[in-house]
Amino acid sequence: MASEVFAPAKINLTLHVTGRREDGYHTLDSLVSFAPVGDLLTISEGDGRSLRVSGPEAAGVPEDGSNLVVKAAALLGDEADLQLHKALPAASGIGGGSADAAATLRGMAARAGGDGSAEALLATRGEQILALGADVPMCLYARPLRAEGIGDALTPLALPPVAAVLVNPRLQVSTPAVFRALERRDNTPMPADLPPMSDAAELIAFLSEMRNDLQAPACAVQPAIHDVLARITAQPGCKLARMSGSGATCFGLFLSEGEAAAAAEAIAVVEPGWWVASGVLGDCSALAAPRGQ
């Protein structure tokens, strides 16, 4: 019997670069939430381990051992037929590949009768999972959290949900190039104790005082990000526009889901070649739970 696992997009609401370790890894302090848009992984019984990729964003996505889905499956050592429906653009700052890897780990652990929760998987294979990519552990949770260190220090949070539009100009941005363009690597972190945030307005007010330290260098590497941010900012009701991760996906935050949906529709009409989506950012862990095993 086949099982399905949803891989929600990861959104960096903030991203403070706070240092660089001797091994070259950067330390971060980031508030992360998840969107109800993402990829869908179907896992079936199979001889060996195979991957097929389809969907609107499948072009250029590898189906061999370089794909994080295959690497994650190999980590658990099980044979399976894997089918990935790609709805998220690749290399776009919203954790598409990492979310797919996390979905693979959750789904295959559940099919084997084990505990597919983030806590259980990280407790037993934390170092191996982190080695897949710094975003994979946080994508295992699929719920709001604070990520510190190199992505290995995770604190789940009860952030209020907030409506958002997500926009990518279909231009990939090299993460190493963005970090090379970063002028300072010892920026201030977020406050040690986050203020209480009971609704979207209070969350947006706090986020407005924070940063994504990679936004300016990413704009230098790919100036089209400026155009995306300007287009989002111009939408009625937009309270904050910011880039996620190392780009090029940007998000706009709104006080109502209707405003975010209207913004997505308006941007898609003017920029039909861009990837555009909307939804409420928040806890997507129920959506990401394996189904049908």
C-alpha positions in Angstrom: 0.0 0.0 0.0 1.3 3.4 -0.9 1.6 6.3 1.6 1.8 10.0 1.0 3.7 12.6 2.9 3.3 16.4 2.3 6.5 18.5 2.4 5.5 22.1 3.4 7.6 25.0 2.4 9.9 26.5 5.1 9.8 30.2 5.5 12.6 32.1 7.4 10.7 35.0 9.0 14.0 36.3 10.3 17.5 35.2 9.6 20.3 36.8 11.6 23.9 35.7 10.7 25.7 35.8 14.1 29.1 34.3 13.4 31.3 31.9 11.5 32.9 28.8 13.0 36.4 27.6 12.3 35.0 24.8 10.1 33.4 27.4 7.8 29.8 26.9 8.9 27.9 30.1 9.7 25.9 30.4 12.9 22.4 31.7 12.6 19.4 32.9 14.7 16.2 32.4 12.7 12.4 32.3 13.3 11.0 29.7 11.0 7.4 29.0 10.0 5.8 26.7 7.4 3.4 27.3 4.5 0.5 25.0 3.4 2.0 24.8 0.0 4.7 22.2 -0.8 5.7 19.0 -2.6 4.1 15.6 -2.2 6.0 12.4 -1.8 4.4 9.0 -2.5 6.1 5.9 -1.1 5.4 2.4 -2.4 7.0 -1.0 -2.0 9.8 -1.5 -4.4 12.8 -3.6 -5.3 15.8 -1.4 -4.6 15.4 2.3 -4.2 14.1 4.4 -7.2 12.9 8.0 -7.5 10.7 9.6 -10.1 10.0 13.3 -10.2 7.0 15.0 -11.8 5.0 18.2 -11.4 5.2 21.8 -12.5 8.6 22.4 -10.9 10.2 19.1 -11.8 12.4 20.4 -14.6 16.1 19.9 -13.7 15.4 18.1 -10.5 17.7 15.0 -10.4 16.3 11.5 -9.9 19.6 9.9 -9.0 21.5 9.6 -5.7 22.3 13.3 -5.6 18.6 14.1 -4.7 18.1 14.5 -1.0 15.1 12.2 -1.1 17.3 9.3 -2.2 19.9 10.2 0.4 17.3 10.4 3.1 15.9 7.0 2.1 19.3 5.5 2.1 19.9 6.8 5.6 17.0 4.6 6.8 18.2 1.7 4.7 14.8 0.7 3.3 13.9 -0.2 -0.3 11.1 1.8 -1.8 9.6 3.2 -4.9 9.6 7.0 -4.4 7.5 9.4 -6.5 7.9 13.1 -5.9 5.5 15.7 -7.1 7.4 19.0 -7.2 5.3 22.1 -6.6 8.1 24.2 -5.0 10.8 25.8 -7.1 14.3 24.5 -6.6 17.1 26.4 -4.9 14.6 29.1 -3.8 15.2 29.7 -0.1 12.1 27.9 1.1 13.7 24.5 1.9 12.2 22.5 -1.0 14.9 19.8 -1.1 15.2 19.8 2.7 11.4 19.5 3.1 11.4 16.6 0.7 14.2 14.9 2.7 12.3 15.4 5.9 9.1 14.0 4.3 11.1 10.9 3.2 12.4 10.3 6.7 8.9 10.8 8.3 7.2 8.6 5.8 9.7 5.7 5.7 10.1 5.6 9.5 6.3 5.4 9.8 6.1 2.6 7.1 8.6 0.6 9.0 6.5 0.9 12.1 8.9 3.2 13.9 8.4 6.7 15.4 8.6 9.2 12.6 8.4 12.2 14.9 11.1 14.9 14.6 12.1 14.3 18.2 12.6 10.5 17.7 14.4 10.8 14.4 16.8 13.5 15.7 17.4 11.6 18.9 18.6 8.5 17.0 20.1 10.0 13.8 20.6 13.7 14.5 24.1 14.0 13.2 23.4 12.0 10.0 20.2 14.1 9.4 22.0 17.4 9.9 24.7 16.2 7.5 21.9 16.0 4.8 21.5 19.8 5.2 21.1 22.4 7.9 17.4 22.9 7.0 16.4 19.2 7.2 16.1 19.0 11.0 13.8 22.0 11.2 11.7 20.7 8.3 11.2 17.5 10.2 9.1 19.5 12.7 7.0 21.4 10.1 5.9 23.8 12.8 7.1 27.3 14.0 10.5 27.2 15.8 13.6 29.2 16.6 16.7 27.8 14.9 20.1 28.6 16.3 23.7 27.4 15.8 24.1 25.9 12.4 20.5 24.7 12.4 21.1 22.1 15.1 19.6 24.0 18.1 15.9 24.0 17.6 13.2 25.4 19.9 9.6 24.8 18.9 7.4 28.0 19.4 3.8 28.8 19.6 3.9 31.7 17.0 0.5 33.0 15.9 -0.5 32.1 12.3 -0.1 34.9 9.7 -1.4 35.2 6.2 1.3 35.5 3.5 2.0 35.7 -0.2 5.1 33.8 -1.5 6.8 35.0 -4.7 9.8 33.6 -6.6 11.0 35.2 -9.9 12.1 31.8 -11.1 15.7 32.8 -10.8 18.0 30.5 -8.7 20.5 32.2 -6.4 23.7 30.5 -5.3 23.8 30.3 -1.5 27.7 30.3 -1.5 27.7 33.4 -3.6 25.3 35.1 -1.2 27.5 34.3 1.8 30.5 35.5 -0.1 28.8 38.9 -0.6 27.9 39.2 3.1 29.8 42.1 4.5 29.5 41.1 8.2 29.2 37.7 9.8 29.0 38.8 13.5 25.6 40.4 13.5 23.4 40.7 16.6 21.0 37.8 17.3 17.4 38.2 18.2 16.5 38.9 21.8 17.2 35.9 24.1 13.7 36.2 25.3 11.1 36.8 22.6 8.2 39.1 23.5 4.7 37.6 23.8 2.9 37.6 20.4 -0.7 36.8 20.6 -1.8 37.6 17.1 -0.6 38.3 13.6 -0.3 42.1 14.2 2.0 41.6 17.2 4.1 39.0 15.3 4.5 41.4 12.3 5.4 44.2 14.6 8.2 42.1 16.1 9.4 40.9 12.8 9.6 44.5 11.5 12.3 45.1 14.1 14.3 42.0 13.0 16.2 41.2 9.8 17.3 38.8 7.1 21.0 39.5 7.0 21.3 37.6 3.7 18.7 39.9 1.9 21.1 42.7 1.0 23.9 40.4 -0.4 21.3 38.3 -2.2 20.0 41.5 -3.9 23.6 42.3 -4.9 24.0 38.8 -6.4 20.5 38.8 -8.0 19.1 42.4 -8.4 15.7 41.0 -9.5 14.9 40.3 -5.9 14.5 44.1 -5.5 11.7 44.0 -8.0 10.0 41.1 -6.2 10.1 42.9 -2.9 8.8 46.1 -4.5 5.9 44.2 -6.2 4.9 42.6 -2.9 5.2 45.9 -0.9 2.9 47.6 -3.3 0.0 45.2 -2.6 -2.9 46.6 -0.6 -2.7 45.4 3.0 0.9 44.3 2.9 2.5 44.9 6.3 6.0 43.5 5.7 7.9 42.2 2.7 11.1 40.2 3.2 13.2 37.5 1.5 13.3 34.0 2.9 16.5 32.1 3.4 19.2 33.0 0.9 16.5 33.7 -1.8 15.2 34.3 -4.2 11.7 33.6 -2.8 10.2 36.6 -0.9 7.1 36.8 1.2 4.6 39.5 2.2 2.6 39.3 5.4 -1.0 40.4 5.7 -3.6 40.6 8.5 -6.1 38.6 6.5 -6.0 35.5 4.3 -8.2 37.3 1.8 -5.7 40.1 1.3 -2.9 37.7 0.8 -4.9 35.7 -1.8 -5.8 38.9 -3.6 -2.1 40.0 -3.6 -1.1 36.6 -5.1 -3.7 36.9 -7.8 -2.7 40.5 -8.7 1.0 39.6 -8.8 0.4 36.5 -10.9 -1.5 38.6 -13.5 1.2 41.1 -13.8 4.1 38.6 -13.7 2.8 35.4 -15.2 6.3 33.9 -15.4 6.8 34.1 -11.6 6.0 31.4 -9.1 3.3 32.8 -6.7 1.4 31.2 -3.9 -0.5 32.3 -0.8 -1.6 30.7 2.5 -1.4 31.0 6.3 2.0 30.4 7.7 2.1 28.4 10.9 1.9 24.9 12.2 1.8 22.4 9.3 2.8 19.3 11.3 -0.7 17.8 10.9 -0.5 18.3 7.1 2.9 16.8 7.0 2.0 13.6 8.9 2.2 10.4 6.7 -1.1 9.2 5.3 -2.2 5.8 4.1 0.6 3.6 5.3 
